[in-house]
Amino acid sequence: MRKTFSFILFLLVTVPALGQWQSVSSPIPTSIPLYLTKIQAVDTQRAWFSNSTYTNSWLTVPFQISRTIDGGQTWQNVGPPFPLNAVYTSGVLEAALDAQNAWAVMHRVDAGGGNPTLQLHYTADGGATWSLRAMPTVTQRLGMLHFFNLSEGVVLDQRSGALYRTTDGGVSWQLQNTAPTLTTNQSLDGMREAGGILWTTVYGVQAQPVAFWASTDRGLTWRSQTLPGASGAVVFRDTQNALLPTTQGGMLSTNDGGVTWQNATAPPFRLGPLTAIPGTRTYVAGAEHWIGIPGAKGSAVTYDDGQTWIILESANSYQSIEFSTSNAGWSVLASFAPPTVNHEYEGISRYVGSPLATRNTSATSVTADVFPNPSTSGIFTVRLPATAGSVSAVRVLDALGRVVYRAASLPADQLLNLSQQSKGVYSLEVQTNTGVVRRKLLVE
């Protein structure tokens, strides 16, 4: 006689239209390959955007900095003017404090060629005029310069780890001896600030994240902490709490500044950008879709440090996402084009849904049958109630948070086959249009 185990499952029920992204006009042509882009949100109506130079056989896209003040209906090219007898081979909007004040780093090559030189430009009037500032001799990459206010800023050398600090808005820089030391084959990439912490991720051989540097006093002092099996950059929401993507599509969380880590849950798609909304417990994640390779698209939000995720939409692929407040979010849409390091640019979108500062959900108890559980064969029957809604993703994770099973829906016969897995405890996650169903499974 078959034994049926009835479990109480908790669904996180989303309010309709919780998450909405609205496509806006684009300052550059779409369907072109781009390497470096950056979107910087000011508020719901104002944002900055920059793109790198890219030239191929049919199109040249010059570097430019653009700004919108009308919610993306129109964009103005507001970057520094190109110099005579020289060209900016690439550049990036490094920091924008508000709609008026911003800094940009440009790679300049004079007529006749030669190695590019770095130039730092500053605007105080929304890009109407720019002034040239000093720039330390560093190997510069996207996001390695950060300003805390109009006076204080830091820049890290991506290759050597040398730290420079300014207290006059970039007019002058002083070398600091407070940063940790990079070892052979290590480099830095991306400097971010959230909730009182400034950090950068340390990468080792084969672009593997191995550690992070963090500062809680605007770069005056730093600490270094190793990362356990990371596949992407660590993302803090304050000085103690962070999420870390891991190999095999997993996720870890910390509540002690990265000293210890616990298993969390990754969103049900190949993770692209991951960002924390300032002043909240909320993270927003976007899918990175690979051209020519099947995979889910979309974006999702978590209010409980990656324990559960709520799908916002399932249509977009993202290169970057940034929120300045819980309802002021902007994103760059793009699909990754392997085996290159470029993305195919698809445009810009603006978040127009409900504020994402607090969980906009309710908890509802429903019953569901999962049997047999434990299972000696590794095969489970999963029957969801009609109230669960349609299924959009199914995942099973092992005790280390690694994804061992992934599907777009439950099989028609409702059989979940884990017969190839080792004995142990697994976590089942079923994403529906009303929320996420989670259940422990035991293979004996």
C-alpha positions in Angstrom: 0.0 0.0 0.0 1.4 3.3 -1.0 2.1 5.8 1.8 1.3 9.4 0.9 3.0 12.2 2.9 1.1 15.5 3.0 3.2 18.6 3.6 2.2 22.2 4.4 4.0 24.3 1.8 4.3 28.1 1.9 3.8 30.1 -1.2 5.0 33.7 -1.5 2.1 35.3 -3.3 3.0 38.3 -5.4 0.7 41.2 -5.9 -0.2 41.6 -9.6 2.1 44.0 -11.5 4.7 43.9 -8.7 7.5 44.2 -11.2 7.4 46.1 -14.5 10.2 47.3 -16.8 9.4 49.8 -19.5 11.6 50.0 -22.6 12.8 53.6 -23.3 14.5 55.2 -26.2 18.1 54.4 -26.8 20.9 56.9 -27.2 22.9 54.5 -29.5 21.9 52.0 -32.1 20.7 48.6 -30.9 21.7 45.1 -32.2 25.4 46.0 -32.0 28.2 44.4 -30.0 29.4 46.4 -27.0 31.9 45.5 -24.3 31.7 48.3 -21.7 28.5 50.1 -20.8 27.3 51.7 -17.7 23.9 52.9 -16.5 23.7 55.2 -13.4 20.3 55.9 -11.9 19.6 59.3 -10.3 15.9 59.0 -9.9 12.8 57.8 -11.8 13.3 60.5 -14.5 17.0 61.1 -14.6 19.9 58.8 -15.5 23.3 58.7 -17.1 24.5 56.2 -19.7 27.9 55.6 -21.3 29.2 53.1 -23.9 32.6 52.1 -25.1 33.8 52.6 -28.6 33.2 49.6 -30.9 34.2 49.2 -34.5 33.4 46.4 -36.8 33.1 45.9 -40.6 29.8 47.7 -40.9 29.4 50.1 -38.1 31.4 52.4 -35.8 29.9 53.4 -32.5 31.8 56.2 -30.9 32.3 56.5 -27.2 29.8 58.9 -25.7 28.1 59.9 -22.4 24.4 60.4 -22.5 21.9 61.8 -20.0 18.1 61.8 -19.8 15.9 64.0 -17.7 12.5 62.9 -18.9 12.4 59.2 -18.0 14.3 58.0 -21.1 12.0 59.6 -23.7 15.0 61.5 -25.0 18.8 61.4 -24.5 21.4 64.1 -24.9 25.0 63.4 -25.8 26.7 65.3 -23.0 30.3 63.8 -23.0 33.5 65.8 -23.2 34.3 67.1 -26.7 36.7 65.0 -28.8 40.2 66.6 -28.9 41.8 67.8 -32.1 44.4 65.4 -33.7 43.4 62.7 -31.2 40.7 60.2 -30.5 39.2 58.7 -27.4 39.5 54.9 -28.0 37.2 54.1 -25.1 35.9 55.6 -21.9 33.4 55.2 -19.1 31.3 57.3 -16.9 33.0 56.4 -13.6 30.8 58.3 -11.1 27.7 60.4 -11.1 26.7 61.9 -7.8 23.5 63.4 -9.1 22.0 64.8 -12.3 24.7 67.6 -12.5 28.0 66.3 -11.1 29.9 63.4 -12.7 33.4 62.1 -13.5 34.4 60.3 -16.6 37.7 58.5 -17.5 38.8 58.6 -21.2 41.5 56.7 -23.0 43.1 59.2 -25.4 45.4 58.3 -28.3 47.2 61.2 -30.2 47.6 61.3 -33.9 50.3 58.8 -34.9 49.2 56.1 -32.5 51.0 55.1 -29.3 49.7 53.8 -26.0 46.6 55.5 -24.7 46.8 57.9 -21.8 44.1 58.2 -19.2 42.3 61.5 -18.7 39.9 62.3 -15.9 37.1 64.8 -16.8 34.6 66.4 -14.4 31.3 68.2 -15.0 29.2 70.3 -12.6 26.4 71.2 -15.0 25.1 67.9 -16.4 27.7 67.7 -19.1 27.3 71.1 -20.6 30.9 71.8 -19.9 33.8 69.6 -18.7 37.1 70.3 -17.0 40.2 68.2 -17.1 41.3 66.9 -13.7 44.5 65.0 -12.6 44.7 61.3 -13.0 47.2 58.9 -11.3 49.1 56.5 -13.4 47.0 53.4 -13.1 45.8 50.5 -15.1 42.2 51.5 -15.3 39.1 49.3 -15.8 35.4 49.9 -15.5 34.4 50.9 -12.0 37.8 51.3 -10.3 37.2 54.9 -9.4 34.7 56.0 -6.8 33.6 59.4 -5.4 31.8 59.6 -2.0 30.9 63.3 -2.4 32.2 66.3 -4.4 35.5 66.3 -2.6 36.4 62.7 -1.5 37.3 59.9 -3.9 39.5 56.9 -4.4 40.9 55.0 -7.3 42.5 51.6 -7.3 45.1 50.3 -9.8 43.4 47.2 -11.2 46.7 45.3 -11.7 48.9 46.4 -8.8 46.3 47.3 -6.2 47.8 50.7 -5.5 45.3 53.0 -3.9 45.1 56.8 -4.5 42.9 59.2 -2.6 41.7 62.7 -3.4 40.1 65.3 -1.1 39.6 68.0 -3.7 37.4 66.4 -6.3 40.2 64.9 -8.3 42.4 68.0 -8.7 45.2 66.2 -6.9 45.8 62.6 -5.7 47.9 61.0 -3.0 49.2 57.5 -2.9 47.9 55.6 0.2 49.6 52.6 1.8 46.4 51.2 3.4 45.2 48.7 0.8 46.0 45.0 1.0 48.5 43.4 -1.3 47.8 41.5 -4.5 49.7 38.3 -5.1 51.0 37.0 -8.5 48.2 36.5 -11.1 45.7 38.5 -9.0 43.8 41.6 -10.2 40.9 43.7 -9.1 37.6 44.4 -10.9 34.7 46.7 -9.9 34.5 48.9 -6.9 31.1 49.4 -5.3 29.6 51.1 -2.3 26.4 50.2 -0.4 25.2 50.7 3.2 28.4 52.1 4.5 30.8 49.6 2.9 33.1 50.0 -0.1 34.5 46.9 -1.7 36.2 45.3 -4.7 36.5 41.7 -5.8 39.9 40.0 -6.2 40.2 37.7 -9.2 42.8 35.0 -9.6 43.8 32.8 -12.5 41.1 32.2 -15.2 39.1 35.1 -13.8 38.1 33.2 -10.7 36.9 35.3 -7.8 39.1 34.4 -4.8 38.7 37.2 -2.2 37.4 40.7 -1.6 38.8 43.9 -0.1 36.4 46.0 2.0 36.5 49.4 3.7 34.0 50.9 6.1 35.7 54.3 6.4 35.8 55.5 2.8 39.0 53.7 1.9 41.1 54.9 4.8 41.6 51.3 6.1 40.8 48.0 4.4 40.5 44.3 5.2 40.9 41.3 2.9 38.7 38.2 3.1 38.8 35.0 1.0 35.7 33.8 -0.9 34.5 30.2 -0.9 34.0 28.8 -4.4 32.7 32.0 -6.0 31.7 32.2 -9.6 31.0 36.0 -9.6 31.6 39.1 -7.6 30.3 39.4 -4.0 27.4 42.0 -3.5 26.9 43.7 -0.2 23.8 45.5 0.9 25.4 46.8 4.2 28.5 46.2 6.2 27.4 42.7 7.4 25.1 41.2 4.7 26.0 40.1 1.3 25.2 37.5 -1.4 27.8 35.5 -3.4 27.1 33.5 -6.6 28.9 30.2 -6.5 29.9 27.5 -9.0 27.2 25.2 -10.4 24.6 27.9 -10.2 24.4 28.2 -6.4 24.3 31.1 -4.0 25.7 31.8 -0.5 24.8 34.5 2.0 26.7 36.1 4.9 25.5 38.1 7.9 28.9 38.7 9.5 30.7 40.6 6.7 31.9 37.6 4.8 33.6 35.7 7.7 31.1 32.8 7.4 28.7 31.8 4.7 25.4 29.9 4.6 23.5 28.3 1.7 21.0 30.5 -0.1 19.1 30.1 -3.3 20.0 31.5 -6.7 17.2 32.9 -9.0 15.9 30.5 -11.6 18.0 31.7 -14.5 21.7 32.1 -15.5 22.7 35.0 -13.2 23.8 38.2 -14.8 23.8 41.5 -12.8 23.0 41.4 -9.1 22.5 44.6 -7.2 21.2 45.8 -3.8 18.7 48.6 -3.5 20.2 51.3 -1.2 18.8 51.5 2.3 16.8 48.3 2.0 17.2 44.5 2.5 16.3 44.0 -1.2 18.4 42.5 -4.0 17.5 42.6 -7.6 18.9 40.0 -10.1 18.8 39.9 -13.9 19.2 37.0 -16.3 22.2 36.8 -18.7 20.9 35.1 -21.8 23.5 33.5 -24.1 22.7 33.9 -27.8 22.1 30.5 -29.4 21.9 28.6 -26.1 18.5 27.8 -24.5 17.9 29.5 -21.2 15.4 31.4 -19.1 15.3 35.2 -19.2 13.9 37.6 -16.7 14.5 39.4 -13.4 13.8 38.6 -9.8 13.8 40.2 -6.3 14.7 38.8 -2.9 13.8 40.3 0.5 15.3 37.6 2.7 18.9 37.5 1.6 18.5 34.9 -1.2 16.3 32.4 0.6 13.4 33.0 -1.8 13.1 34.9 -5.0 10.0 36.5 -6.6 10.0 36.7 -10.4 9.5 40.3 -11.7 9.3 39.4 -15.4 10.5 36.7 -17.8 11.2 38.5 -21.0 14.6 40.4 -20.7 18.3 39.7 -20.7 20.5 42.1 -18.7 24.0 43.5 -18.8 23.5 45.8 -15.8 20.9 46.9 -13.3 21.0 49.9 -10.9 18.6 51.3 -8.4 19.0 54.6 -6.6 15.8 54.1 -4.5 13.2 51.3 -4.2 11.2 52.6 -7.2 14.0 54.2 -9.3 15.7 51.5 -11.3 17.4 51.6 -14.7 18.9 48.7 -16.7 20.9 47.9 -19.8 19.4 45.1 -21.9 21.8 42.8 -23.7 22.4 39.2 -24.6 25.9 37.6 -24.2 27.5 36.5 -27.4 29.9 33.6 -26.7 32.7 32.9 -27.3 33.5 36.7 -27.4 33.5 38.9 -24.3 30.9 41.2 -25.9 27.2 41.6 -25.4 24.7 42.3 -28.1 23.1 45.6 -27.0 19.3 45.5 -26.9 18.4 48.9 -25.3 17.6 50.5 -22.0 14.7 50.0 -19.7 13.3 51.8 -16.7 11.6 50.2 -13.6 8.0 51.4 -13.3 6.5 48.8 -10.9 5.7 48.9 -7.2 8.4 50.0 -4.8 10.7 47.2 -3.9 11.7 48.3 -0.4 9.5 45.7 1.5 8.0 42.4 0.7 4.8 43.0 -1.2 3.5 39.5 -0.5 1.3 37.5 1.8 1.8 33.9 3.2 -0.8 31.3 2.3 -0.8 27.7 3.6 -1.6 25.1 0.9 -1.2 21.3 0.9 0.7 19.4 -1.7 1.6 15.7 -2.1 5.3 14.6 -2.4 5.7 10.9 -2.3 7.5 8.7 -1.5 9.7 10.9 0.8 12.1 9.5 1.7 12.7 7.7 -1.6 14.9 4.7 -2.0 14.9 5.0 -5.8 15.4 8.8 -6.0 12.1 9.2 -7.9 9.5 11.4 -6.4 5.9 12.3 -7.4 5.2 16.0 -6.9 1.6 17.1 -7.0 0.9 20.8 -6.7 -2.6 22.2 -5.9 -4.5 24.0 -8.5 -4.1 27.2 -6.4 -0.3 27.1 -7.0 -0.8 28.5 -10.6 1.3 27.7 -13.6 4.9 26.5 -13.2 7.8 28.5 -14.8 10.9 26.9 -13.3 11.9 23.8 -11.3 15.2 23.3 -9.5 16.7 20.9 -7.1 19.8 21.8 -5.0 22.1 19.5 -3.0 23.2 20.2 0.5 26.0 22.4 -0.7 23.6 24.6 -2.7 24.6 23.2 -6.1 21.9 22.9 -8.7 21.6 19.1 -9.7 18.3 19.3 -11.6 16.7 22.1 -13.6 13.6 22.2 -15.8 11.1 24.8 -17.1 8.2 22.8 -15.7 7.3 19.6 -13.9 7.1 16.5 -16.1 3.6 15.6 -17.4 3.7 12.4 -15.2 4.7 14.6 -12.2 7.7 12.4 -11.6 10.9 14.0 -10.4 13.8 11.8 -11.3 16.8 12.1 -8.9 17.9 8.5 -9.3 21.4 9.5 -10.6 22.1 11.6 -7.4 23.8 10.3 -4.3 22.0 9.6 -1.1 21.3 12.7 1.0 19.0 15.7 1.5 18.0 17.9 -1.4 16.0 21.1 -1.7 13.1 21.3 -4.2 12.1 24.7 -5.6 9.1 25.2 -7.9 8.6 28.7 -9.2 4.9 29.5 -10.1 3.2 32.6 -11.2 1.9 33.0 -7.6 5.2 32.5 -5.8 7.8 29.9 -4.9 7.2 26.4 -3.4 10.1 24.9 -1.5 10.4 21.4 0.0 13.2 19.2 1.4 13.6 15.8 -0.3 15.5 12.8 1.1 17.1 10.2 -1.1 18.0 7.0 0.8 
